Amino acid sequence: MADLRGFAPTDSECFRVEGNLHILTIDGLRDLALLAGLTEVSGRLSIGMNPDLKSLAALGSRRRVDGPLSLFNNPSLASLEGLHNVVHVGGVGVGSNERLTSLEGLQNVVHVGGGVSVSHNERLLDLAGLRNLSTVGWLGVSGNPKLTTLADLKRLSSVADGLGILSNEALVDLDGLQRITETGNTVTIAGNPALRSLTGLDALIRVGGSFVLRENASLNDLHGLESLARVDWALAIMDNPSLSRLNGLNSLVEIRHSVMIRNNTSLPQAEIDGLTERLVLAGFSGTTEVVGNLAE
């Protein structure tokens, strides 16, 4: 493990770091000039809690980070420019960078074996910097209040583990996820108050864990899920007060564990009965919990 304080411009280590490199809580650090020429980190690269850091431009020589690249709690950082030559990274985490408006700088990242997490960036407007992303281990987009669209993820076709879209106040649909046909684990769409449509999940056929749809206040129906045929664990539809139809689930024939439809106060019992009866006819023998929906 290395720390920035141990670097000097003449250090041969500046060109490659064996192990992890942490650049954390350094007051007065405005740029990363001491790391100019660094091309590779064999472990994790963490840049966080640096109150004065404004630029990553000196990292332009970097090509590879074998472990996760984490950028978090850098309140003065407005741009990721400087990461444009990174083509291999084990994971990406961009969180709580309050001035960051764009992910430009990550545009050459195509395959990420681990997770990609974009969370709690107050001014982030889009995901354009991830426009070439094709495969990820897992994807989480959460708590970005000005993010209105996922459209820049349109090349993403493989999610080996889970997918979570959580608490993005301005997000109106899931456009951009159209190439994902299956996930290896749970899909959670929750706490997105402006979300009106699940359009974007049109190609999703199988969910390897649970499918959770919770607390999406503006969601009226499940249009966009017409291809979904199999959920390997549980289907949970909870606390969506505007949801009145389950019309997007007509292809769903296999759920292995349980169905929970709870506290959707505009959802008629007839809609629920139609779904559960069809599942039973298809062989479903798991548990069903239905409570707190619209009484007829």
PyMOL commands that set and color helices and strands:
alter all, ss='L'
color gray80, all
select helices_A, chain A and resi 4-6+12-15+33-35+57-61+128-130+151-153+247-249+269-281
alter helices_A, ss='H'
color red, helices_A
select strands_A, chain A and resi 2-3+16-17+21-24+40-41+45-48+64-72+88-95+111-119+135-142+158-159+163-166+182-183+187-190+206-207+211-214+230-231+234-238+254-255+258-262+287-291
alter strands_A, ss='S'
color yellow, strands_A
deselect
rebuild
show_as cartoon
